[in-house]
Amino acid sequence: MSFTVIIPARLASTRLPGKPLADLGGKPMIVRVAERAVLSGAAQVVVATDHADIVAACREHGVEAQLTRPDHPSGTDRIAEVAAAMALAPDTVVVNVQGDEPLIDPELIAATAGLITPGVPMATAAHPIVTAEEVFNANVVKVVLDRNGRALYFSRAAIPWHRDGFAQAGAVLPPGYQPLRHIGLYAYSQSFLQAYPALPLSPLEQIEALEQLRVLWHGYPIAVHLAAQPPAAGVDTPEDLARVRRHYRNCAAS
């Protein structure tokens, strides 16, 4: 199926200032992300950014980029502005690939995009959790699904809660228990993407600090692609940046 990738990129970062322009093997991180998105088979890849330096860096490497308002509250709002300016058809599938995912799997992007249908305006991804540490880590977002592979709920808490298993074994994964970790990749129909910023905030979203709960609160389904393996970690900290730089150095040396 045909889809468009829009990559939100904000220059300011609390933990890693200037992150989108960080050098990874001779190219800025945002360009590396765009290159991965191109490999997904996307019809078009565009960077949506609040800063002229990012636009310049993208264009230097042949990546399309558009400048947005600086005051968007989220990346979703930022890509919605660019998608509107592109005048995409209402049934166009738009994928939000985070600008700090230079090692993202192109097949994951395509698989998530493929879940959008006339009755399902939003999709995301998840993978099995294999350690108890992740289950009980509030920074790891979990998701539970219905029988059709659609999200019932997202939470920072351990869901589903294995009442008997945890009562007996404590912080150990009980046999047969398979929680899922949410992957921060989203696809939308263009019509829903344009409607989303106008949806009122939900109480659950504010409690959990999870934007996708707004969608469920208002009754829209979210399809979830189940990946067999966890994706390569993104870049949030200087330690992450060092790890990804080692990856590119190793690739260049091989």
C-alpha positions in Angstrom: 0.0 0.0 0.0 1.0 3.6 -0.5 1.9 5.7 2.5 3.8 8.9 3.5 6.3 9.2 6.3 6.6 12.4 8.2 9.4 12.7 10.8 8.9 15.3 13.6 12.2 16.9 14.7 12.6 19.5 17.4 16.0 21.1 17.9 15.7 21.6 21.7 16.2 18.6 23.9 16.5 18.5 27.7 18.8 15.5 27.8 20.6 15.9 24.5 20.5 19.4 23.0 20.7 19.6 19.2 20.0 15.8 19.0 18.6 15.8 15.4 21.9 17.3 14.1 24.2 14.9 16.0 26.7 13.3 13.6 26.3 9.6 12.9 28.9 8.4 10.6 29.2 11.6 8.7 25.5 12.5 8.4 23.1 14.2 10.9 20.8 11.8 12.9 17.7 13.2 11.2 19.1 12.3 7.8 19.8 8.8 9.0 16.2 8.4 10.2 14.9 9.7 6.8 17.1 7.2 5.0 15.6 4.3 7.0 12.1 5.6 6.2 12.9 5.6 2.5 13.8 1.9 2.7 10.3 1.2 4.0 8.9 1.9 0.6 7.2 5.1 1.5 5.9 7.1 -1.4 7.3 10.3 0.3 9.4 11.1 3.3 9.3 14.6 4.8 10.9 16.0 7.9 8.7 18.4 10.0 10.8 20.7 12.1 10.7 23.8 14.2 14.3 25.0 13.2 15.9 26.3 10.1 19.2 24.5 10.8 17.4 21.2 10.6 15.8 22.2 7.3 19.2 23.2 5.9 20.8 20.0 7.1 18.1 17.8 5.5 18.2 19.7 2.2 22.0 19.4 2.0 21.5 15.6 2.0 18.6 15.6 -0.4 15.9 15.1 2.3 12.6 17.0 2.0 11.9 19.2 5.1 9.3 21.7 6.0 9.4 24.4 8.7 6.5 24.3 11.2 5.3 26.5 14.0 7.6 26.3 17.1 4.8 25.9 19.7 3.3 22.5 18.9 2.6 20.5 22.1 3.5 17.2 20.5 5.1 15.6 17.4 1.6 14.5 16.3 0.5 18.1 16.1 3.7 19.0 14.2 3.2 16.3 11.5 -0.5 17.3 11.2 0.5 20.8 10.2 2.9 19.5 7.5 0.3 16.9 6.3 -2.3 19.6 5.9 0.2 21.8 4.0 0.9 18.9 1.6 -2.9 18.7 0.8 -2.9 14.9 1.1 -6.1 13.0 0.2 -8.2 12.1 3.2 -7.5 8.4 2.9 -3.7 8.8 2.6 -1.8 6.9 5.3 0.6 9.0 7.2 3.3 7.4 9.4 4.9 9.3 12.3 8.5 8.0 12.6 10.3 9.6 15.6 13.3 11.7 14.7 15.6 9.9 17.2 15.2 6.4 15.7 18.2 6.2 13.3 18.2 2.3 13.4 14.4 1.8 13.0 13.5 -1.3 10.9 11.9 -0.2 7.6 9.7 -3.3 7.6 8.2 -2.3 10.9 7.2 1.1 9.4 5.6 -0.6 6.4 3.8 -3.2 8.5 2.3 -0.6 10.8 1.1 1.5 7.9 -0.6 -1.6 6.4 -3.0 -1.8 9.3 -4.9 1.4 8.4 -8.3 0.6 7.0 -11.5 2.6 6.5 -12.7 1.5 9.9 -9.3 1.8 11.7 -7.9 5.3 11.5 -4.8 4.7 13.7 -2.2 2.0 14.2 0.9 1.4 16.2 3.2 -1.5 17.2 4.3 -3.7 20.1 6.6 -6.6 20.9 6.7 -9.3 23.6 8.3 -8.4 27.0 10.7 -11.0 28.2 11.9 -9.7 31.6 10.1 -8.8 34.8 12.3 -5.7 35.1 10.6 -4.2 32.0 7.1 -5.2 33.2 7.5 -3.3 36.4 9.4 -0.3 34.9 7.1 2.7 34.7 9.1 4.1 31.8 8.2 1.0 29.7 4.7 1.5 28.2 2.6 -1.7 28.1 -0.4 -2.4 25.9 -3.2 -5.0 26.1 -5.1 -6.1 23.0 -8.5 -7.5 22.1 -9.0 -10.6 19.9 -8.7 -8.6 16.8 -5.3 -7.1 17.6 -6.6 -3.7 18.6 -5.5 -1.8 21.7 -7.7 -2.1 24.8 -5.5 0.1 26.9 -2.0 1.5 27.3 -0.3 1.9 30.7 2.9 2.5 32.5 1.7 -0.1 35.0 2.1 -3.9 34.6 -0.8 -4.9 32.5 -2.4 -7.3 32.4 -1.9 -7.9 36.1 -1.3 -11.6 36.7 -3.1 -11.8 40.0 -2.2 -15.4 41.0 1.2 -15.5 39.3 2.5 -12.4 40.9 1.0 -13.3 44.3 3.0 -16.6 44.3 6.2 -15.6 42.5 6.5 -11.9 43.1 8.5 -9.9 40.5 9.0 -12.9 38.2 7.2 -13.6 35.0 4.7 -16.4 35.5 4.6 -19.3 33.0 2.4 -18.5 30.0 2.2 -14.8 30.8 3.1 -12.6 27.8 2.9 -8.9 28.3 3.5 -6.5 25.4 5.7 -3.4 25.2 4.4 -0.5 23.1 6.7 0.8 20.3 6.4 4.5 19.7 5.6 4.3 16.0 2.2 5.6 14.7 0.2 5.5 11.5 -2.9 7.5 10.8 -5.3 8.1 8.0 -4.9 11.7 6.9 -8.5 12.5 7.8 -8.0 11.3 11.4 -4.6 13.0 11.7 -6.3 16.3 10.9 -9.1 15.7 13.4 -6.8 14.5 16.2 -5.4 17.9 17.4 -9.0 19.1 18.0 -9.9 16.2 20.3 -10.2 17.3 23.9 -7.6 15.9 26.3 -8.7 12.9 28.2 -8.4 12.3 32.0 -6.6 9.0 31.3 -4.1 10.7 29.0 -3.3 13.2 31.7 -2.9 10.6 34.5 -0.7 8.2 32.5 1.0 10.9 30.4 0.3 8.8 27.3 -1.0 10.7 24.3 -2.5 7.7 22.6 -5.1 7.2 25.4 -6.9 10.3 24.0 -7.7 8.3 20.9 -9.2 5.3 22.9 -11.0 7.7 25.3 -12.9 9.2 22.3 -13.8 5.8 21.0 -11.4 5.4 18.0 -9.8 2.0 17.5 -6.0 1.6 17.3 -4.7 -1.5 15.5 -1.4 -2.9 16.8 1.3 -4.7 14.8 3.1 -7.4 16.8 6.8 -7.5 16.1 8.6 -10.7 17.0 11.6 -8.8 18.3 12.2 -5.5 20.0 13.4 -2.7 17.7 16.8 -1.1 18.0 16.7 1.5 20.8 16.4 5.1 19.9 18.6 8.0 21.1 17.5 9.8 24.3 20.8 10.3 26.2 24.5 10.8 25.5 25.0 7.1 26.3 22.5 6.2 23.6 24.3 8.5 21.1 27.6 6.9 21.9 26.1 3.4 21.3 24.6 4.4 17.9 27.9 6.1 16.9 29.7 2.8 17.6 27.2 1.0 15.4 28.0 3.3 12.4 31.7 3.0 13.0 31.4 -0.8 13.0 29.4 -0.7 9.8 32.0 1.5 8.1 34.8 -0.8 9.2 33.1 -4.0 8.0 
